[in-house]
């Protein structure tokens, strides 16, 4: 088993665009030749686009791009720029008079960091496509991870910086990779040792508290004091899968969320995972699914560890330096 880049998967391009002052951005996976796709939405507050068509009962069987975006529901406008980019290149579902690009997407909430009036829009989505590459694999404060934050149970004052991470494994000819923007309510745990990597800062902001312990101590508090979260990700594989199987892979990938985010899938998260398969290698869906969960958990930890402090939100790197 070998760790490689997600952009090493044939037919896949990855692009980002962001505004650091506004602390928001978007990320796009382009699969211009089309790819089978699925999705699993488990959070209680999702912001999504074109997820219904991924149901195996529905007609369209291939998509051409997936958008991960900040800006809450406003940020879904970035999909318009992706559609423009693809239509200009004759890519999409043929309807005779033109080709309609099939662009799925999900948004996370980052309006409380930076300038809430700056959101990913059509121009930013188009720019992310222009930036799409088969070589670069940037992480941290990039794309949809630009304004991501974590550990928000006590509000923004004690929250930390989240980010965007990727991790990809190759087993023989089979490749399974994950990309994720981590913007969770809860803490991020490293499954390797079970320790909290990042989450709710203590009063001195030089260490960490436990989100679940805080929530348990306030079990009778039903006020929505910590809304505005959501972790969104994509599994990419070169396996030959059916539409139903890609949906199953997206479902199994949520185990990666469960191993690293405590708590996960709350009513204040819109946790969503897409899955796309380029159809090059024969593979058992169960193996693809277990690799999806494994790559997703490592991508989540990398998202936190590669982020940098911004707009007063402390990063894992700075907290680690401070605690030494």
N, C-alpha and C positions, 0 to 999 in steps of 0.2 A: 504494500500500500504506500502510495506516494502523494505528498501534498504538492499541488500545483496551483495555477491561477485559474479563476473562473473563466477568464477570457481565452484560455487554451482550448475551450470547447468549440469545435468547428461550427460556424454559422451564428456565433453569438458575439455581439458587441455591447460594451458597457460605457455609458456616458453620464456625466454629471454637469450640473450648473448650479450656482449658488450666489447668494448675496450675504457677505459676512456681516455687514452693518445691520441688515435686516434680520440676520440669523435665521435664514431659511434657504431651502434649495430643493432640487429634485434630481432623481436618478432614473435612468432608463436602460432597460435591457432590450436590445433590438434583435429580433430573429427574422430577418428580412425574407428568408425563404419559407417562413411559416413554421409553426411548431404546435404540437398537441399540448393543451394546457388544462390545468385544473386549479381549484382554489378551495381553501377551508377557512371560513371566518368564524372565530370563536369569541372574540371580545364583545362586550355588551354595547359598545358605542362606535360602530364602524363607519368609515367614510370611504366608499368604494365606487368603482366604475366598471361596467360591463362584466360583472361576476355571474349574472344569471345565464349568460350564453355558454358558460363553461360547464353547465349541467349536462351530463351525457345524454339527456333526453332532447336537448336542443340542437339546432341544425349546424351552426358553424363549428367546424372541427379544428381549425387552425387559427392562431393569433399571430400578430406581427410585432408586438411590443408590449412591455409591461412598464408602467410608471409607478415609482415610489416617490411620494412628494410630501413636503411640509405644507404649512399654510392651512391646515384643517380642510374643510370642504372647499374653500376658495382655491386651494392648490390644485384641485382636479382640473382646473382650467388649462394646466400645462399639457394635458393630453391633446388639446387642439393643435399645439405646435408640433407634437409628434405625428399627428395625422397629416398635417401639412407637409412635413418632411417626407413621409412615406409616399403620399399621393404624388408629390413631385417626381418621385422615382418610379412610379408605376407599380407600387407595391400595395396589395390589399385584396379584398374579396371582390371578384369581378361581378359588377352589376350591369355591364353593357356600356353605359355611358361613361363610366369611370371605374376605378377600383377603390373600394372603401377599406382603409386600413382598420384592422381589429386591434384596438389598444385597450387593454385592461389596466386597472390602477387602484391604488389605495393611498389614503392620506393619513398623516399623523398630525397631532395638535402641537404647534410650536409658537402660538401667537403671543405667549406671555414673555418670550425672550426676544431681545432686539426690538425692531420696529414692527408692530403688528399690522401696519398698513402695507408692508412689503410682503407679497405672497408670490409663489411660483405662478406664472401665467403662460400664455401661449408663446410669448417670446422666449421665456426661460426654457420651456419644453423643447422648442426648436433648437436652442443653443446646446442643450444637453445632447441632442442627436448629432449636431455638428461635432461635438466633443467626443462622440462615441469612438472607441478604439478597441482593437484586439490585443493591445499590449499593456496599457496602463491598468492598474488595479488599485486605485487610491482608497484610503480608509480614514476614519476619524471624522473630523469636521468637514465633510464633503457631501455634496448632493443632499439627499433626503436626511442625512444625519447632521447637517449643519446646525440646526436649532434643537436637536434632540436632547432631552434631559431625563433624569431618572431619580427615583427616590423622593416622590413628591407628597407623601402622606401628611407631612407637616407644612406643606406649602413651599413656594419657590425659595424661601430664605435658607432652607436646609437641604435643598435638592442639589444634585451633581450633574455634570455634563455627560450626556450619552453620546452616541455617534453612529457611524456606519461601518460595518465590518463584513469581510468575506472569508470563506474558507472552502477549499475544494480538495477532494480526494480522488485518486485514480487507482483502480484495482484491475489489473490486466488492461483491457481496452475500455472498461466501463469508467465513466467520469460522473461524479455527482458533486455539485457545488452549491453553496448557499451565499446569499447576500441579504443583509438585514439592517434596518435602521431601528436602533434601540431607544425607545422613548417611553419606558414603562413606568407605571405607578410604583412598582415594587423594587426590591434590591436585585442586583445581579450577583449570582453565585458562580464560582468556578467549580465545576463538578469534579475536577481533579483532586481537590482537597476539601470541598464543601464549605469553604470560607467565603464570606461576603467580599466581593471585589469593590463594589461601589453601591451607593444608595443614599440613605438618610444620614446627613452629617449630625454629629453631636453638637452640644451647645457651644463648645469652643471651636468647632469646625476643623478639628485636627484628628478626628476619628469617626467611626460609624456606629449607628444604632441599627436595630432590627425592625424593619417595617411591620412584619407580622406581629411582633410583640406589641408594637404601638397600636395596631388595629385591634388586637385582642383586648388591650386595656381600655379601649374606647368603643366596645362592642355596641353600646346603646346610643352612640352618636350617629344619627342618620343624615346629618347635613352633608351636602356635597362640597366638602372642603378641598378636595384634591382631584378635581376633574382635569381633563386635558392631557391625555397620555397616548398610548397605542404603539405597539411594535409591529412593523410591517416587513415582510421578507419574501424572497423568491428562492425556490429550489430549481436549479438548472441541471439537466442530465442529457447525455447523448444516447440514452437507452431508447429502445423501441417500446413504447407504451400506448395503450388505448386511452381514450378520454377518461373512462372510468378509473383506470389505473393511475393516471396523473392526479386525479382528485384524491385517491388513496394515499399517494406519496405526500401530497400537501397535508393530509390529515396526520400521517405518521411524523412529519417534520415538526408538528406542534409538540412532540415529546422533547425536542430540543429546547423549546420555550419552557416546558415544565421542569426541565433539569437545571435551568439557569436563572429563571425569573421567579421571585417569591414575593407576593403571590402573583399569579398570572391569570389572564382571561377574566378580569374583574368587570363590573359594570362601567367602570371608568376607563377601560381600555377597549380599543377597536381591533384587537390582535387579528392579523390576517396573514396567511401564507399562500402565495401562488406557487405553482409547479409547472415547468415546461420541459418537454422532451423532444429532442431533435430527431430521434428515430434512426440512429446509426448502428447501435450495438444491441444484440439480444441480451436480455437480462431479466432475472426474476424480480418482480415488483416488490417482493418482501425485502430483498437485498438493497434495492434502490431506496426503499423507505427507511431501512435502518441507517443507511449512509446519509440520508437526508436529515435525520434527527441528529446524527453525530456531527455533520458539518454545520448544521444550524447552531448547535450549542457552542461550537468553537468560534463561529462567526460572531455570536453575541458577545462572548468574552473579549474577542479582538476589537469589536466596536467600542467597548468601554476603554480598553487599554491603549488604543491609538488616538483617542480624542484628546483635545487640548482645552484648557480653560478659556472661556469667552463670556463676555457680558456679565461677569461676576459669578458665573457657575464654575465651581472648582472641578478639575478633571482628576481622574485616577492617577495620572502621572504626578501632578502637583501634590495630591494627598499623600502619595507614597514617599515623595521627597521630604514632606513635612514630618512624617511619622518616623523617619530614620534618625 
